[in-house]
Amino acid sequence: MTFTNLQIQTEDLPKVEEVSLKPISKAYFKIILLNKLAIYAVLFASVIAAKYVIERKEALNINIWYLIFIVLAFCTINIVVSSLAFKKRKYAIREHDVIYSKGLIIHSIITLPMSRIQHVEESRSWLARQFGLATLKIFTAGEAGSDLSIKGLPHFEAKQIKEIISEKINGND
């Protein structure tokens, strides 16, 4: 047996950037907003409660409106950034791999080869069920927890993808 170690021309490799990625369901953004609004409600309630505590202690002379403005500005910026980041969440299922793209400030593209996938599972939270959505969790060997979670898939599509991946990893394709 002769040992060979040929150089691979990177220009000839398929480019992930050229793959047409599919965006996740827009209904998932509603779930993100509802979760954020629940956190913001607690934050605003804390500010209002702090206002009454501060009024009782006259030594602390803080104008509560400045604090409310800061919290409101933070919440607004957070929602805008979340909206922009949401548009970057995309995925593709190819013959030999699964691709998931996410992130606004730190953009990442995850590519999992089908040959590395151990199993796949579909999960749905109560809120996701209300919107007809599901999360697809893809597990590879040697890791605790899922290696890739694609949240915000329509339920029927998540089931289809799960079946496709299960068939491929079980050798039924």
C-alpha positions as CSV (number, residue, x, y, z in Angstrom):
1,M,0.0,0.0,0.0
2,T,1.4,3.4,-1.1
3,F,0.8,6.4,1.2
4,T,-0.6,9.4,-0.6
5,N,-1.4,12.8,0.8
6,L,-2.7,14.9,-2.1
7,Q,-3.3,18.6,-1.7
8,I,-7.0,19.7,-1.9
9,Q,-7.7,22.8,-3.9
10,T,-9.9,24.9,-1.7
11,E,-11.2,26.7,-4.7
12,D,-12.9,23.5,-5.9
13,L,-14.6,22.8,-2.6
14,P,-18.4,23.5,-2.4
15,K,-19.1,26.8,-0.7
16,V,-21.5,27.0,2.1
17,E,-22.2,30.6,1.3
18,E,-23.7,29.6,-2.0
19,V,-26.3,27.4,-0.4
20,S,-29.8,28.8,-0.4
21,L,-30.7,28.9,3.3
22,K,-34.3,28.9,4.4
23,P,-35.4,31.4,7.1
24,I,-37.1,30.0,10.2
25,S,-40.8,30.8,10.8
26,K,-41.7,34.4,11.4
27,A,-44.1,33.2,14.1
28,Y,-41.0,32.3,16.2
29,F,-40.2,36.1,16.5
30,K,-43.5,36.4,18.3
31,I,-42.3,33.9,20.9
32,I,-39.0,35.8,21.3
33,L,-41.0,39.1,21.8
34,L,-43.4,37.5,24.3
35,N,-40.4,36.2,26.4
36,K,-38.7,39.5,26.3
37,L,-41.8,41.4,27.2
38,A,-42.3,39.2,30.3
39,I,-38.7,40.0,31.4
40,Y,-39.2,43.7,30.6
41,A,-42.4,43.7,32.7
42,V,-40.5,42.4,35.7
43,L,-37.8,45.0,35.1
44,F,-40.3,47.9,34.9
45,A,-42.1,46.6,38.0
46,S,-38.7,46.6,39.8
47,V,-38.1,50.2,38.8
48,I,-41.5,51.3,40.0
49,A,-41.0,49.4,43.3
50,A,-37.6,51.1,43.6
51,K,-39.4,54.5,43.1
52,Y,-41.5,53.9,46.2
53,V,-38.6,52.7,48.3
54,I,-36.5,55.7,47.3
55,E,-39.4,58.2,48.1
56,R,-39.4,56.8,51.6
57,K,-35.7,57.4,52.0
58,E,-35.2,61.1,51.3
59,A,-31.4,60.7,51.5
60,L,-31.5,59.0,48.1
61,N,-32.4,61.8,45.7
62,I,-32.5,60.1,42.4
63,N,-34.9,61.2,39.7
64,I,-36.8,58.0,38.8
65,W,-37.6,59.3,35.3
66,Y,-33.9,59.0,34.3
67,L,-33.9,55.4,35.5
68,I,-37.2,54.7,33.6
69,F,-35.7,56.3,30.4
70,I,-32.6,54.2,30.7
71,V,-34.6,51.0,31.1
72,L,-36.9,51.9,28.2
73,A,-33.9,52.7,26.0
74,F,-32.3,49.4,26.9
75,C,-35.4,47.5,26.1
76,T,-35.9,49.3,22.8
77,I,-32.3,48.6,21.7
78,N,-32.6,45.0,22.7
79,I,-35.8,44.5,20.7
80,V,-34.2,46.1,17.6
81,V,-31.0,44.0,17.9
82,S,-33.2,40.9,18.4
83,S,-35.2,41.7,15.3
84,L,-32.1,42.1,13.2
85,A,-30.5,38.9,14.6
86,F,-33.7,37.0,14.0
87,K,-33.3,37.7,10.2
88,K,-30.0,35.9,10.3
89,R,-31.5,32.6,11.6
90,K,-31.6,30.3,8.6
91,Y,-31.0,26.6,7.8
92,A,-30.6,24.1,5.0
93,I,-30.8,20.3,4.9
94,R,-28.6,18.9,2.2
95,E,-27.8,15.3,1.1
96,H,-24.8,15.0,3.3
97,D,-25.1,17.7,6.0
98,V,-27.2,20.2,7.9
99,I,-26.4,23.9,7.9
100,Y,-27.6,26.5,10.4
101,S,-26.7,30.2,10.3
102,K,-27.3,32.6,13.1
103,G,-25.9,35.7,14.8
104,L,-25.9,39.4,14.2
105,I,-22.7,40.7,15.9
106,I,-21.0,37.3,16.0
107,H,-22.3,35.5,12.9
108,S,-21.8,31.7,12.8
109,I,-22.5,29.0,10.3
110,I,-22.7,25.5,11.8
111,T,-22.4,22.6,9.4
112,L,-23.0,19.1,10.7
113,P,-22.2,16.1,8.5
114,M,-25.0,13.5,8.4
115,S,-22.3,10.9,9.1
116,R,-21.6,12.5,12.6
117,I,-25.3,12.7,13.7
118,Q,-26.2,10.1,16.3
119,H,-29.9,11.0,16.7
120,V,-32.4,13.7,16.2
121,E,-35.3,14.8,18.4
122,E,-38.2,17.2,18.1
123,S,-39.4,19.2,21.1
124,R,-42.2,21.7,21.6
125,S,-42.7,24.1,24.5
126,W,-46.2,25.2,25.5
127,L,-45.8,28.5,23.7
128,A,-44.4,26.9,20.6
129,R,-47.4,24.6,20.4
130,Q,-49.7,27.6,20.5
131,F,-47.9,28.9,17.4
132,G,-47.5,25.5,15.7
133,L,-43.8,25.5,16.0
134,A,-41.1,23.1,17.1
135,T,-37.4,22.8,17.9
136,L,-35.2,20.3,16.1
137,K,-32.3,19.1,18.3
138,I,-29.5,17.3,16.5
139,F,-27.0,15.2,18.6
140,T,-23.6,14.1,17.5
141,A,-21.2,11.6,19.2
142,G,-19.3,12.4,22.3
143,E,-21.2,15.5,23.5
144,A,-23.6,16.1,26.3
145,G,-26.7,17.9,25.1
146,S,-27.6,18.7,21.6
147,D,-25.0,20.0,19.2
148,L,-27.5,21.9,17.1
149,S,-30.9,23.3,18.0
150,I,-33.0,24.8,15.2
151,K,-35.8,26.7,17.0
152,G,-38.8,28.1,15.3
153,L,-39.5,25.4,12.6
154,P,-43.1,24.8,11.6
155,H,-44.2,21.6,13.4
156,F,-44.9,19.6,10.2
157,E,-41.6,20.7,8.7
158,A,-39.6,19.7,11.9
159,K,-41.2,16.2,11.7
160,Q,-40.3,15.9,8.0
161,I,-36.7,16.9,8.6
162,K,-36.5,14.6,11.6
163,E,-37.7,11.7,9.5
164,I,-35.3,12.5,6.6
165,I,-32.3,12.7,9.0
166,S,-33.4,9.6,10.8
167,E,-33.5,7.7,7.6
168,K,-30.1,8.9,6.5
169,I,-28.4,8.1,9.8
170,N,-30.0,4.7,10.0
171,G,-28.9,3.9,6.4
172,N,-32.5,3.7,5.0
173,D,-32.0,6.2,2.2
